[in-house]
Amino acid sequence: MESYILKIYKELTGHTINEAVFAFDQLTIRAAGTGDLYFGTYGVPNTIELFHAPFERFTCYEYLMHSLKSADAVKFDLIHKGTPYYFLAWTAFDIGNFAKAIFYMDLALGEDIRKIDSAGKTAEAIAREALNNPGGCLWKLEPAEPATRTIAQLKDAVSKMLDEFHQRTTEQITLDDFVNNFVLKYISKDAKNRSLVSAIYSYICEARDLCETLEIRSQNISSIEPLLANLFKGGLIFETLLKLVSIERSWTITNGRRNIGQPASTLGEFGYCNDFLTLFGLSNGDLITGAPDLGTILTNATDDTLKTAFNVTSQLRNTAGHDLRRDDIFQNQGDYKKLVNTEINAIFFVIKKAIVEDGVK
């Protein structure tokens, strides 16, 4: 495998890995531009209009990065790596490895933040300035060169989910509201929020991909681990959003037998928080977070109301998060799609009502 990678790297770049490592060894880092020039020469390019050999390009670029880190870990940490992380995110999208794509997309932003002169600037101002770099276009869903087609695909996936949410519930979040009032606001406010936003992007892409995969599955009972992992992620995103809003608004548990006056630490505890119930138009006892199995949860997904969305998503979070040995209830691809749609409803209901429409400004 290694000899194949070395061969492909030379074909794609016109250089050998040894040449790239030697040039790295001789490199004197003076500014962020040093890294841009170096990776512009020895980095692995990608094709713009149509994807071509994305797995090979991705694998070769990762191999280069490992080689550089092994050669000089200190210099590797110092050099600006926005360009390679951008290209790794781009090619990871091309091969459908959405988790790595989003991971490298986040690393690229982190590199762009690191290179900005921070004198006299707040962390939020620095993050917003960094988002003006090419890597920021991925976060902002603004198709731009060189990764226009990939950003357009991500934008299309998110836009489609927002449109379908509107069709199912009549609630509307425009793409501009989603990007400006949620994505940019929160990733600029706190670096930890990038994990939440990136999880939403990867969740949407993975769910879309899994729905397509289910169309060609056999009718045999099979492992549903990828489906459970995705549904668990949707539930975790929902829980994280609620905790984000709860912290901003200083919500505490106001009734029940335990933890009065404390923040909700589980989904179930939100059902004992009057501020949560009031904001989302729920009553005591409306939030039911437990279910014995996936079949019961599917049966509970009867409509597209907020109450159903919150209950089903909470139940999926708890059921998928504790045991992988679940019955394969996904012989019908539409059943999985129904659960994904319900989770999307829950996620977007929170973003709409607690952040875009009535959020803390």
N, C-alpha and C positions, 0 to 999 in steps of 0.2 A: 504493500500500500504506500509506504513512504517513497519508494522509487517512482511510483506513479505520480504522486503529488509533486515531487521535484521536477519531473518531466513536464507536467501540465503547467506548473508555475513558470517555467522558462518559456513555454509556448505562449502563455498569456501576457507576460511582462517583458520578454526579451532579455531577462536577466536570470542568473542562477540564485538560489538561496544563499550560497556562499558569498556571492558578490554583494547581496543585500546586507548580510551580516557584517561583512568587511566594511562596507560604506557606513553602516551604523556605528561600528567600532571607531571609525575615524571622525565621526560627526562631533561637532562642537555646537551645543545648543545655546543659542543666543536669544531666541524669542519663539513665540508660538509658530511664526512663519517657518522656522527651521523644520518643524514636524510636517507642515503642509508640503514643503518642497521635497522632503525626503519621501513621504508616502506618495506624492505625486509621481515620483520616479520609480519607486520599488513596490508600491502598493498594487494590488490586483484590480484592474479596471472592470467595469460592468458595461453591458450594452444598454443603450437608451431606449430605442423604440420597441424592440422585442427582446424578451429574455433569451439568453443563450448560455448553456452550461452553467446554470446558477450554482449547482451543488459543487462543481469543480472550483468555481471562483471563490465561493464561501470557504471551502475546505482549505484551499491554498492560502487565503488571507489569514485564516486562523493559524495555519502552520507557520506562516511568516511571523505572526505576533508571538507565538510560543518560542520561536527561534530567537527573536530579539530579546525577549524576557530572559531566556537562558543565557544569552551572551552577556548581557549587562542589565541586571535588574534595576539598578539605581538610575541609569540613563533612561531605561524604559519607563520608569515612573515619572521622570521629568519631562520627557518629550510630549508635545501636544499630539493627542491621538484622536482628535475629532474626525479627521478624514477616514482612517480605517474603521472606526466604529460606525460611521455613517454608511460606508460601503458594506460592512458586515450586516447592518440592519436591512439594507436594501436587498442584498442577495438572500438573506434569511427569509424575507417576505416572499421572494421569488420561489423558494423551495417549500414554502408552507410551514416553516418552523417559526410559528408566530411568537412563542415564548422567547426564543433567542432574538428574534427581530426586535421585539419591544425592549428587551434587555439592552441590546446594543444601541438602540435608539435613545435610551436613557443615558447610557454611558457617553454618547456623543454630546448630549446636552450638558452633562457634567463637565466634560472637557472644555466646552465653549464657555461655561461659567468660570472655570478655573483660569482661562486666559485673559479675562477682562480685568482692566485696572479698577480695583475696588475702592480706590481713594475717595472718601467722601460720599460713597454710595451705600444705600441700604441693600440687604440681601435680596429683597424683592425687586429693586431696580436693576440689580445685576442680572437676576434671572430673566427679567423681561428683555434686557439688552441682548442676552445670549440667544434668546428665542428669535432674534432677527437674523441669525446665521442660517445656512442651508438646513442644518439639522432641525431647526425650529419649525420648518415647514411641515415636517412629519407630525409634530404635536398639534400644530394649528390647522392641519388638514388642508394646506394650501399647495396644490400641485405646482411644483417648480423644478427646474433642471438642477441636477441631472436625473433625480429619481421621480420624475413626473408621473410615470405610469403606475408606480407603486403607491405613491401618495394618493393618486386618484382612486386606486382600488380600495385603500383604507377609508377614504372619504365616502366612497360609494357604499361601503358596508355599513358605516355609521349612519349615513343619510337614510339608507333603506330601513334600518332599525327604527330611526326616529319617525319616519313616515308610517311604518306599520304600527308603531305605538299610537300614533294619532288616529289611524283608521280603526284600531281596536277600542280605544278609550275615549276618543274625541279630545283628549288633552294634547296640547301641541308644544313642542320645544323646537325652535328653529335651530338650524346648524350653527348660526352665528351666536345664538344664546348659549348653546352647548359649549362652544369653543371659548367664547369670551367671558361668560359669566360662571362657567364651571372649570373647564380645563386650564385656561391661562390664569385665572384668578387663584386657583388652589396650588398649581405647581409653582407659581411665583411666591406664594405666601409661605410655603414650607416644603423643603426638599423631600420630606417623607411622603407628601401627597402624590409625588410622581409614581409611587408604587400603586396607588389607588387608580390613577388615571390610566397608567399603562396596563393595569389588570383589566380595565374595561375594554380597552382596545383589543387586547389579546383574547379576551373572553368572546367578544363579538366575532372576531375572525375565526377562532376555533369552533364556535358553535355553528357558524355558517359552513365551515369545512366538514364538520361531523355530519351535518344534515345531508350534505351531498354524498358522503361516504355511505351513509345508511341506505341510500337508494340502491346500492349495488351489493348489499350484504345478502348472504343466504338466509334461509329460514331456520337454520340450526341454532340451538342455544349456544351462545358464545360469551366471551368476556365482555363486560360493559364498563371496564375500568376507565377508558377514555371519556365515556359519557358521564360517569359518576364524577370524575375529576372536574369536568367542565361545569356540571351542575353545582358541585360544591363551590367552585370558584364564583359562580353567580351569586350563591347565597352569602359567601364571605364578602363580596363586594357590597351587597345590600347591607349587611351588618356594619361594615366599615363606614359606609355613608351615614348610617344612623348615628354612629358614635362620633363622627366628624361634626354633624349638626348638633348633637347633644352637647359636645364640648363647647362649641361656639355659643350656644344658648344657655349654658349652665343648667341643663335639665338634671333633675334628681328624681329618685323614686319617692312617690308621695303617698302610696297606699300599699296594702299587703302586710305581711307579718315580719318581713326581714328587710334590712338595709334601707330603712327610711332615711331620706336625706342624702343618700349616696348616689353617685352616677350609676346608670344601668351598665352592667358588665356583660350581660347576655341578652340575646334577643327576647327571651321570655320576660326579662325584667322591664323592658320597654312597655309591656302591657300594664305595668303598675306606675307608669309615669304620666301624670295628667297633661303635661305640656305636649308630650308625644301624641297622646290620644286626641287632644284638642286640635293640634295642627292638622292632623290627617283625618279628622272627622270620625274617629272611632270611639267606642264605648268600652267600659270595663268588661272584660271577658271576650272581646272581639278577636284578640290576638291569640291564636292557637298554634304553638310552635312544635308540637310533637305529633308523630304519626308512626304506626307500627311497621310500615313497609312502603315501597315505592308504588305499589298498586293502589294503596289507599290515597296516597298523595295525588296520583293521577286522577283518581275519582273525584278528589276535592277541587281539581282545576276546572270548575264548572263555568266560569265567566271571566270577564276582564275587569272586574271591579277592583278598587284599591284593596279592600279587605281580603279578597281571595288572593290577590297577588302577594300581599304581605304574609298571609298564612302559608300558602304553598311554598314560597321562597324560604321562609323560616324553617319549614318542615324539611325541605330539601337540604338546607344547610346542616341541620342536625342529623338527618338520616344518612346522607352521603358522607358525612364527616366522621362517622364512627365505625363503619363496617363496610368493607368492599364486597362482602359476600351477599349480594342482593340478587333477587330474581331478575332475569332478563325480560323486561316488560316492553322492550322496544322492537318487537317484530314489525310493528307498524311505525314507519318513520315519522308519521304525523304525531305520534304520542310524544316522542322526544321533542319535536318542534313545539308542541303545545306547552311543555314544561319550560323550554327556553323562552318562549314568548311571555309566559307568566313571570319568569324572573326578570326579563327585560322590562315588563310593566312595572314591577316593584322598584327596580333601579331608577327608572325614568320618573316614576311618581315622586320619589324622594328628591331627585334633582329638580323637577318641575316645581313642586310645592314648597320645598324647604330651602332651595338655593336660587333658582332662576326667578321664581315668582314672589317668594316671600322670605328670601334669605337674609342673613346678616350682611349688611352693606359695609 
